[in-house]
Amino acid sequence: MAATTGAGHPKWNLPDNAGEYNNTHASTEFFRPNGTYLTEEGKFLLTWYSNKLLSRGNQILDEANKAFLGFKVKLAAKVSGIHWCYKDDSHAAELKSGFYNLKDRDGSIFKLFM
């Protein structure tokens, strides 16, 4: 089953050119300069993946709100910072974690949870 089935592009799967655990970003077709991440399919996949992260975060916050309903409690959440390859155009480490953040695209998720 395609990774994005039901999301508008059933023929698009997870990329098979993003490398493996020990690959550097520049040695992969997906994250290299002018790589697949900049294509229509790459942008769609990264948007889909990022939205999955945001959806899951909202589910967790909804459950926390239910658990503490009626109590005076301030909830806080921590999202780990990912800085490896930050100066690279692809921001590969962030993209792999669901943060769709590029030099020309603000991938900040924090404003969405405020």
Backbone as a printed PyTorch tensor [residue, N CA C, xyz], in Angstrom:
tensor([[[  0.8440,  -1.1690,   0.0000],
         [  0.0000,   0.0000,   0.0000],
         [  0.8920,   1.2350,   0.0000]],

        [[  0.5570,   2.1850,  -0.8190],
         [  1.3420,   3.4160,  -0.9180],
         [  1.2370,   4.2130,   0.3750]],

        [[  2.3010,   4.9030,   0.7120],
         [  2.3380,   5.6890,   1.9490],
         [  1.2870,   6.7810,   1.9530]],

        [[  0.9580,   7.3030,   0.8050],
         [  0.0380,   8.4390,   0.7490],
         [ -1.3330,   8.0510,   0.1990]],

        [[ -1.6520,   6.7570,   0.1870],
         [ -2.9690,   6.3300,  -0.2620],
         [ -4.0210,   7.0230,   0.5870]],

        [[ -5.0420,   7.5400,  -0.0550],
         [ -6.0880,   8.2580,   0.6620],
         [ -5.7510,   9.7210,   0.8760]],

        [[ -4.5620,  10.1310,   0.4990],
         [ -4.1570,  11.5270,   0.6760],
         [ -4.0640,  12.2420,  -0.6640]],

        [[ -4.5410,  11.5970,  -1.7250],
         [ -4.5840,  12.2740,  -3.0060],
         [ -3.6240,  11.7590,  -4.0510]],

        [[ -2.6560,  10.9680,  -3.6620],
         [ -1.6750,  10.4580,  -4.6180],
         [ -1.3530,   9.0000,  -4.2940]],

        [[ -2.2510,   8.0750,  -4.6370],
         [ -2.0520,   6.6770,  -4.2500],
         [ -0.8350,   6.0130,  -4.8760]],

        [[ -0.2820,   6.5610,  -5.9470],
         [  0.8730,   5.9320,  -6.5850],
         [  2.2010,   6.3970,  -5.9960]],

        [[  2.1750,   7.3920,  -5.1260],
         [  3.4100,   7.9030,  -4.5510],
         [  3.7010,   7.1570,  -3.2540]],

        [[  4.8510,   6.5650,  -3.1780],
         [  5.2920,   5.8260,  -1.9980],
         [  6.3360,   6.6290,  -1.2350]],

        [[  6.7710,   6.0630,  -0.1350],
         [  7.8940,   6.6610,   0.5630],
         [  9.0980,   6.6430,  -0.3650]],

        [[  9.9500,   7.6400,  -0.2850],
         [ 11.0880,   7.6800,  -1.2160],
         [ 12.0500,   6.5220,  -0.9730]],

        [[ 12.5380,   5.9590,  -2.0410],
         [ 13.5310,   4.8910,  -1.9160],
         [ 14.9300,   5.4250,  -2.2060]],

        [[ 15.0350,   6.7440,  -2.3320],
         [ 16.3310,   7.3620,  -2.6460],
         [ 16.7880,   8.3320,  -1.5600]],

        [[ 16.2820,   8.1460,  -0.3260],
         [ 16.6310,   9.0490,   0.7710],
         [ 17.8110,   8.5430,   1.5950]],

        [[ 18.3840,   7.4290,   1.2000],
         [ 19.5510,   6.9100,   1.9000],
         [ 19.1850,   6.0020,   3.0470]],

        [[ 20.2150,   5.5780,   3.7320],
         [ 20.0640,   4.7040,   4.8930],
         [ 20.7270,   5.3560,   6.0880]],

        [[ 20.7410,   4.6660,   7.1950],
         [ 21.1650,   5.2310,   8.4710],
         [ 22.4990,   5.9700,   8.4140]],

        [[ 23.4960,   5.3990,   7.8040],
         [ 24.8290,   6.0020,   7.8210],
         [ 25.1380,   6.8780,   6.6120]],

        [[ 24.1750,   7.1090,   5.7250],
         [ 24.4140,   7.9740,   4.5700],
         [ 24.3940,   9.4300,   4.9820]],

        [[ 25.2360,  10.2250,   4.3540],
         [ 25.1390,  11.6700,   4.5340],
         [ 24.0490,  12.1780,   3.5950]],

        [[ 23.4680,  13.3010,   3.9260],
         [ 22.3670,  13.8300,   3.1220],
         [ 22.7970,  14.0860,   1.6810]],

        [[ 23.9930,  14.5950,   1.4870],
         [ 24.4510,  14.9460,   0.1420],
         [ 24.7090,  13.7220,  -0.7360]],

        [[ 24.8270,  12.5450,  -0.1250],
         [ 25.0840,  11.3360,  -0.9120],
         [ 23.7880,  10.6570,  -1.3570]],

        [[ 22.6480,  11.2600,  -1.0690],
         [ 21.3690,  10.6780,  -1.4660],
         [ 20.7240,  11.5100,  -2.5670]],

        [[ 19.9170,  10.8750,  -3.3860],
         [ 19.1990,  11.6050,  -4.4330],
         [ 18.1280,  12.5140,  -3.8390]],

        [[ 17.5430,  12.0980,  -2.7330],
         [ 16.4350,  12.8630,  -2.1580],
         [ 16.9000,  14.1770,  -1.5560]],

        [[ 17.9910,  14.1590,  -0.7750],
         [ 18.4250,  15.3360,  -0.0220],
         [ 19.5980,  16.0930,  -0.6340]],

        [[ 20.1700,  15.6020,  -1.7160],
         [ 21.3060,  16.2980,  -2.3270],
         [ 20.8480,  17.6720,  -2.8580]],

        [[ 21.7810,  18.5530,  -3.1850],
         [ 21.3790,  19.8470,  -3.7690],
         [ 20.4910,  19.6260,  -4.9980]],

        [[ 19.4000,  20.3360,  -5.0610],
         [ 18.3860,  20.1930,  -6.1030],
         [ 17.8370,  18.7720,  -6.1680]],

        [[ 17.7060,  18.1420,  -5.0140],
         [ 17.2590,  16.7580,  -4.9210],
         [ 15.7610,  16.5850,  -5.0500]],

        [[ 15.3470,  15.3500,  -4.8730],
         [ 13.9420,  14.9610,  -5.0120],
         [ 13.0330,  15.7250,  -4.0530]],

        [[ 13.5550,  16.1540,  -2.9150],
         [ 12.7190,  16.8630,  -1.9440],
         [ 12.1290,  18.1520,  -2.5250]],

        [[ 12.7000,  18.6560,  -3.6220],
         [ 12.2070,  19.8830,  -4.2530],
         [ 11.1920,  19.6220,  -5.3660]],

        [[ 10.9530,  18.3590,  -5.7140],
         [ 10.0000,  18.0320,  -6.7770],
         [  8.5790,  18.0830,  -6.2340]],

        [[  7.6060,  18.0160,  -7.1310],
         [  6.2030,  18.0140,  -6.7040],
         [  5.9360,  16.8380,  -5.7680]],

        [[  6.4470,  15.6680,  -6.1340],
         [  6.2470,  14.4910,  -5.2890],
         [  6.9360,  14.6620,  -3.9340]],

        [[  8.1620,  15.1810,  -3.9310],
         [  8.8800,  15.4040,  -2.6860],
         [  8.1750,  16.4010,  -1.7820]],

        [[  7.7090,  17.5030,  -2.3430],
         [  6.9950,  18.5160,  -1.5480],
         [  5.6950,  17.9600,  -0.9870]],

        [[  4.9820,  17.1830,  -1.8170],
         [  3.7440,  16.5760,  -1.3420],
         [  4.0250,  15.6320,  -0.1730]],

        [[  5.0430,  14.7760,  -0.3370],
         [  5.3680,  13.8130,   0.7040],
         [  5.7760,  14.5180,   1.9960]],

        [[  6.6130,  15.5450,   1.8950],
         [  7.0640,  16.2520,   3.0910],
         [  5.9170,  16.9930,   3.7730]],

        [[  5.0060,  17.5470,   2.9940],
         [  3.8210,  18.1940,   3.5700],
         [  2.9500,  17.1610,   4.2770]],

        [[  2.7300,  16.0260,   3.6150],
         [  1.9280,  14.9400,   4.1930],
         [  2.5500,  14.4640,   5.5110]],

        [[  3.8660,  14.2350,   5.5000],
         [  4.5700,  13.7380,   6.6820],
         [  4.5230,  14.7550,   7.8190]],

        [[  4.7450,  16.0080,   7.5110],
         [  4.6930,  17.0660,   8.5130],
         [  3.2920,  17.1730,   9.1190]],

        [[  2.2840,  17.0780,   8.2740],
         [  0.9030,  17.1400,   8.7710],
         [  0.5800,  15.9650,   9.6850]],

        [[  1.1790,  14.8040,   9.4210],
         [  1.0070,  13.6500,  10.3150],
         [  1.5900,  13.9580,  11.6970]],

        [[  2.7530,  14.5930,  11.7300],
         [  3.3720,  14.9890,  12.9920],
         [  2.4720,  15.9640,  13.7520]],

        [[  1.9630,  16.9580,  13.0530],
         [  1.0920,  17.9490,  13.6960],
         [ -0.2050,  17.3210,  14.1940]],

        [[ -0.7630,  16.4300,  13.4000],
         [ -1.9910,  15.7470,  13.7920],
         [ -1.7670,  14.9230,  15.0630]],

        [[ -0.6520,  14.2180,  15.1140],
         [ -0.3330,  13.4110,  16.2950],
         [ -0.1220,  14.3040,  17.5160]],

        [[  0.5520,  15.4270,  17.3280],
         [  0.7340,  16.3620,  18.4380],
         [ -0.5940,  16.8790,  18.9600]],

        [[ -1.5130,  17.1850,  18.0700],
         [ -2.8400,  17.6390,  18.4850],
         [ -3.6020,  16.5500,  19.2290]],

        [[ -3.4660,  15.3040,  18.7840],
         [ -4.1160,  14.1970,  19.4870],
         [ -3.5870,  14.0650,  20.9130]],

        [[ -2.2860,  14.1850,  21.0570],
         [ -1.6790,  14.0760,  22.3880],
         [ -2.1550,  15.2130,  23.2870]],

        [[ -2.1930,  16.4320,  22.7540],
         [ -2.6710,  17.5720,  23.5450],
         [ -4.1470,  17.4330,  23.9070]],

        [[ -4.9520,  16.9290,  22.9820],
         [ -6.3810,  16.7080,  23.2770],
         [ -6.5520,  15.7230,  24.4340]],

        [[ -5.7790,  14.6420,  24.4050],
         [ -5.8550,  13.6530,  25.4840],
         [ -5.3840,  14.2510,  26.8070]],

        [[ -4.3430,  15.0600,  26.7730],
         [ -3.8590,  15.7050,  27.9960],
         [ -4.9160,  16.6580,  28.5440]],

        [[ -5.5740,  17.3930,  27.6680],
         [ -6.6380,  18.3010,  28.1060],
         [ -7.7840,  17.5340,  28.7540]],

        [[ -8.1420,  16.3840,  28.1980],
         [ -9.2000,  15.5590,  28.7880],
         [ -8.7830,  15.0440,  30.1590]],

        [[ -7.5410,  14.6160,  30.2800],
         [ -7.0590,  14.0520,  31.5350],
         [ -7.0350,  15.0800,  32.6540]],

        [[ -6.7760,  16.3230,  32.3250],
         [ -6.6520,  17.3600,  33.3410],
         [ -7.8500,  18.3080,  33.3860]],

        [[ -8.9310,  17.9580,  32.7190],
         [-10.1320,  18.7940,  32.6930],
         [-10.6240,  19.0720,  34.1110]],

        [[-10.8150,  20.3220,  34.4180],
         [-11.2780,  20.7100,  35.7380],
         [-10.1660,  21.0310,  36.7270]],

        [[ -8.9350,  20.7350,  36.3870],
         [ -7.7980,  21.0300,  37.2570],
         [ -7.0980,  22.2860,  36.7530]],

        [[ -6.5330,  23.0510,  37.6810],
         [ -5.7370,  24.2100,  37.2890],
         [ -4.3080,  23.7470,  37.0640]],

        [[ -4.0370,  23.3740,  35.8470],
         [ -2.7280,  22.8520,  35.4910],
         [ -2.2760,  23.5370,  34.2180]],

        [[ -1.0170,  23.9030,  34.1630],
         [ -0.4500,  24.4330,  32.9300],
         [  0.2780,  23.3020,  32.2220]],

        [[ -0.1270,  23.0430,  31.0030],
         [  0.5160,  21.9940,  30.2260],
         [  1.6520,  22.5790,  29.4050]],

        [[  2.7050,  21.8240,  29.2880],
         [  3.8370,  22.2270,  28.4500],
         [  4.2850,  21.0070,  27.6510]],

        [[  4.8890,  21.2730,  26.5370],
         [  5.4050,  20.1890,  25.6990],
         [  6.7830,  20.5710,  25.2170]],

        [[  7.5820,  19.5760,  24.9670],
         [  8.9200,  19.8230,  24.4430],
         [  9.0780,  19.0690,  23.1370]],

        [[  9.5330,  19.7810,  22.1470],
         [  9.8650,  19.1750,  20.8690],
         [ 11.3640,  19.3400,  20.7120]],

        [[ 12.0400,  18.2400,  20.5710],
         [ 13.5030,  18.2870,  20.4830],
         [ 13.9560,  19.1430,  19.3160]],

        [[ 15.0390,  19.8520,  19.5210],
         [ 15.6390,  20.6300,  18.4450],
         [ 16.5340,  19.7410,  17.5980]],

        [[ 16.5110,  19.9530,  16.3300],
         [ 17.3180,  19.1660,  15.4130],
         [ 18.1530,  20.1560,  14.6250]],

        [[ 19.4480,  20.1360,  14.8570],
         [ 20.3090,  21.1500,  14.2610],
         [ 21.3160,  20.5940,  13.2720]],

        [[ 21.4000,  19.2830,  13.1610],
         [ 22.3530,  18.6690,  12.2500],
         [ 21.9880,  19.0610,  10.8270]],

        [[ 22.9280,  19.5020,  10.0660],
         [ 22.7320,  19.9180,   8.6520],
         [ 21.8430,  21.1440,   8.5180]],

        [[ 21.7220,  21.9520,   9.5600],
         [ 20.8150,  23.1030,   9.4960],
         [ 21.2100,  24.0950,   8.4070]],

        [[ 22.4940,  24.2670,   8.1810],
         [ 22.9240,  25.2410,   7.1750],
         [ 22.8400,  24.7060,   5.7480]],

        [[ 22.5760,  23.4250,   5.6110],
         [ 22.3980,  22.8350,   4.2890],
         [ 21.0120,  23.2110,   3.7610]],

        [[ 20.8990,  23.4510,   2.4630],
         [ 19.6150,  23.8540,   1.8930],
         [ 18.4970,  22.8630,   2.1850]],

        [[ 18.8090,  21.5740,   2.2390],
         [ 17.7590,  20.5690,   2.4190],
         [ 17.2580,  20.4650,   3.8600]],

        [[ 18.0440,  20.8860,   4.8340],
         [ 17.6750,  20.6960,   6.2480],
         [ 17.2730,  19.2470,   6.4760]],

        [[ 18.0720,  18.3180,   5.9690],
         [ 17.7240,  16.8990,   5.9340],
         [ 17.2920,  16.3330,   7.2860]],

        [[ 17.9900,  16.6560,   8.3510],
         [ 17.6350,  16.1000,   9.6600],
         [ 16.2450,  16.5480,  10.0900]],

        [[ 15.9130,  17.7970,   9.8160],
         [ 14.5860,  18.2950,  10.1770],
         [ 13.5070,  17.6240,   9.3290]],

        [[ 13.7560,  17.5150,   8.0340],
         [ 12.7680,  16.8960,   7.1420],
         [ 12.5020,  15.4540,   7.5470]],

        [[ 13.5470,  14.7390,   7.9220],
         [ 13.3890,  13.3400,   8.3180],
         [ 12.5740,  13.2060,   9.5910]],

        [[ 12.5620,  14.2360,  10.4270],
         [ 11.7900,  14.1830,  11.6640],
         [ 10.4040,  14.7670,  11.5370]],

        [[ 10.0450,  15.2240,  10.3570],
         [  8.7040,  15.7600,  10.1670],
         [  8.6110,  17.2670,  10.2030]],

        [[  9.7180,  17.9520,  10.4730],
         [  9.7230,  19.4160,  10.4520],
         [ 10.0050,  19.8530,   9.0220]],

        [[  8.9870,  20.3270,   8.3480],
         [  9.1460,  20.7360,   6.9450],
         [  9.6460,  22.1680,   6.9280]],

        [[ 10.9260,  22.3140,   7.1800],
         [ 11.5670,  23.6110,   7.3270],
         [ 12.6970,  23.7200,   6.3090]],

        [[ 12.5720,  24.6510,   5.3800],
         [ 13.6100,  24.9010,   4.3880],
         [ 14.0080,  26.3640,   4.4600]],

        [[ 15.0440,  26.7400,   3.7230],
         [ 15.4890,  28.1370,   3.7920],
         [ 14.4010,  29.0980,   3.3190]],

        [[ 13.4850,  28.6340,   2.4580],
         [ 12.4030,  29.4930,   1.9740],
         [ 11.0240,  29.0510,   2.4730]],

        [[ 10.9930,  28.1990,   3.4970],
         [  9.7190,  27.7260,   4.0540],
         [  9.8500,  27.6120,   5.5620]],

        [[  9.0190,  28.3290,   6.2980],
         [  9.0460,  28.3040,   7.7510],
         [  8.3030,  27.0650,   8.2230]],

        [[  9.0220,  26.1240,   8.7690],
         [  8.4160,  24.8850,   9.2380],
         [  8.0830,  24.8930,  10.7030]],

        [[  8.0350,  26.0610,  11.3120],
         [  7.7640,  26.1420,  12.7340],
         [  6.4100,  25.5410,  13.0620]],

        [[  6.4020,  24.6010,  13.9960],
         [  5.1470,  24.0050,  14.4190],
         [  4.6210,  24.6550,  15.6910]],

        [[  5.4430,  25.4270,  16.3530],
         [  5.0660,  25.9610,  17.6510],
         [  3.8660,  26.8950,  17.5840]],

        [[  3.7840,  27.7170,  16.5550],
         [  2.6650,  28.6420,  16.4510],
         [  1.3420,  27.9130,  16.2500]],

        [[  1.3870,  26.6800,  15.7600],
         [  0.1740,  25.9220,  15.5230],
         [ -0.4180,  25.3800,  16.8010]],

        [[  0.4010,  25.2180,  17.8370],
         [ -0.0830,  24.6840,  19.0990],
         [ -0.4380,  25.7700,  20.1030]],

        [[ -0.2770,  27.0130,  19.7450],
         [ -0.5510,  28.1060,  20.6830],
         [ -2.0290,  28.3950,  20.7480]]])
